[in-house]
C-alpha cells in the first residue's frame, strides 16, 4: 500500500479544489428589479414623510384656531370689564 499520509494530502487537495469550483457566484439580478425596488423604497419614504407632515399641518391649523379663540376670549373679558 502507498503512504497513507500522502493519500490524505491528495484527498484534501482534491476536496479543496472541488470546493473552490463549487462555490461559484450567482449571476447578478437584472437591473429592472433594482429599479422597481427603488420605486418601492421611494414610495415607503414618501409615506413616512406624509405620516409626519399631515399631523404637523393639522397641529398648525389647530394652533391658529386656538390663538383666535384666545384673542376672542380676551376681547370678551375686556368688554365685560368696561
FENFEN-V212546 format. One record per residue. N is the residue number from 0. RES is the residue in one small letter. SS is DSSP state (H for helix, E for strand, - for the rest). OMEGA is omega as a letter, one per 40 degrees, with the letter a starting at -180 (999 if undefined). NEAR is the number of other C-alpha atoms within 12 Angstrom. Layout:
n-><N & N>
res-><RES & RES>
ss-><SS & SS>
omega-><OMEGA & OMEGA>
near-><NEAR & NEAR>
This chain:
n-><0 & 1 & 2 & 3 & 4 & 5 & 6 & 7 & 8 & 9 & 10 & 11 & 12 & 13 & 14 & 15 & 16 & 17 & 18 & 19 & 20 & 21 & 22 & 23 & 24 & 25 & 26 & 27 & 28 & 29 & 30 & 31 & 32 & 33 & 34 & 35 & 36 & 37 & 38 & 39 & 40 & 41 & 42 & 43 & 44 & 45 & 46 & 47 & 48 & 49 & 50 & 51 & 52 & 53 & 54 & 55 & 56 & 57 & 58 & 59 & 60 & 61 & 62 & 63 & 64 & 65 & 66 & 67 & 68 & 69 & 70 & 71 & 72 & 73 & 74 & 75 & 76 & 77 & 78 & 79 & 80 & 81>
res-><x & x & x & x & x & x & x & x & x & x & x & x & x & x & x & x & x & x & x & x & x & x & x & x & x & x & x & x & x & x & x & x & x & x & x & x & x & x & x & x & x & x & x & x & x & x & x & x & x & x & x & x & x & x & x & x & x & x & x & x & x & x & x & x & x & x & x & x & x & x & x & x & x & x & x & x & x & x & x & x & x & x>
ss-><- & - & - & H & H & H & H & H & H & H & H & H & H & H & H & H & H & H & H & H & H & H & - & - & - & - & - & - & - & - & H & H & H & H & H & H & H & H & H & H & H & H & H & H & H & H & H & H & H & H & H & H & H & H & H & H & H & H & H & H & H & H & H & H & H & H & H & H & H & H & H & H & H & H & H & H & H & H & H & H & H & ->
omega-><i & i & a & a & i & i & i & i & i & a & i & i & i & i & i & i & i & i & i & i & a & a & i & i & i & i & a & i & a & a & a & i & i & a & i & i & i & i & i & i & i & i & i & i & i & i & i & i & i & a & i & a & a & i & i & i & i & i & i & i & i & i & i & i & a & i & i & i & i & i & i & i & i & i & i & i & i & i & a & a & a & 999>
near-><6 & 7 & 9 & 10 & 11 & 12 & 13 & 13 & 13 & 14 & 14 & 14 & 14 & 15 & 14 & 14 & 13 & 13 & 12 & 12 & 11 & 12 & 10 & 9 & 9 & 7 & 7 & 9 & 11 & 10 & 11 & 11 & 12 & 13 & 13 & 13 & 15 & 14 & 14 & 14 & 14 & 14 & 14 & 14 & 14 & 15 & 14 & 14 & 14 & 14 & 14 & 14 & 14 & 15 & 14 & 14 & 14 & 14 & 14 & 14 & 14 & 14 & 14 & 14 & 14 & 14 & 14 & 14 & 14 & 14 & 14 & 14 & 14 & 14 & 14 & 13 & 12 & 11 & 10 & 9 & 8 & 7>
